[in-house]
């Protein structure tokens, strides 16, 4: 059991590092997007979730779990991007 837990802990550290990398790209998007209305893109959100679910299905992972995780991850990312967008441009949140 100790080895299993150690492997889970190592994997969790990797997941957190990957999430940090994803957040770096979200921050890059905040710098690149021309206006605040471009931050929330429902079509892109649906596309990302659909791709994640397809990959989950391909590898035999529960798609409902992946959908829930990605819904939360993307909503957090959008909120974070709004904050960074406003910080970069010195604008007030809306």
N, C-alpha and C positions, 0 to 999 in steps of 0.2 A: 504493500500500500504506500509506503514512503516513496518508492520510485515513481509510482503513478502520480502522486501528488507533486513531486518535484518536476515531473514532465508537464503537468498541467500549469504549474507556476511559471515554468520557462515559456510555455506557449502563451500564457497570459501576458508576459512581458513583451513578447513579439507582437501580439495583437495591439497592445498599447502603443508600441513604436509605430506600427502601421497606421493606427488611427491618428497619430501625430503627423505622419506624412500626408495623410488625407486632409487634415486640417491646414497644413501648409499650402496645399493646392486650393483650398477654399479661400484662404487669405490672398493667394495670387489672383484668384478670380475677382475678389473685391477690388484689387488694384487695376484690373484690366477692364472690367465692365464699364460701359460709358455712362450709365445712369442707374439710379437706385431701383427703378422699375424693372431692371434686368436681373435683379438678385433672385427674386422668386420666379421660378419657371416651372409651372406645373407639368408641362409636357416632358421636360428633362427629368423631373422627379419621377414621373411614372415610368420613363424609359430606364432609369437607373434601377428602380425596384424590379421591373420586369427582367432585366438582365441578371440581377442578383438571384432572383427566384429561379430563373432558367439554369443558372450555374448550380444552385442548390439541388435542383431536381436531377441534373446531370450526375452529380456526385453522391446522390442518395441522402441528402440532408433534408430535414423538414422545411418545406417552403413557407409554411405559416410562421415559423420561427424567424426565418430570414426576412420575410416581409415586415414583421413587427420590429425587428432590430433596425432594418433600413429606414422604416418610417421614422423612428425616433432619431436615428443618426442624421438623416437628411433634414428633419425639422430643426435639430440643434445646429446643423451646419448653416442653414439659411439664416437663423437668428444670429449666429456668430458672424456670418458674412455681412449682414446689415450693420452690425456694430463696427466691424473693421472698415466697411465702406464709408460710414459716417466719420470715423476717426481719421481716415486717410484724407478725406476731403474737407474736414473741419465743419461738417454740416450737422444740423440738429436732427435727431431721430424723429421719424414721423409715426 
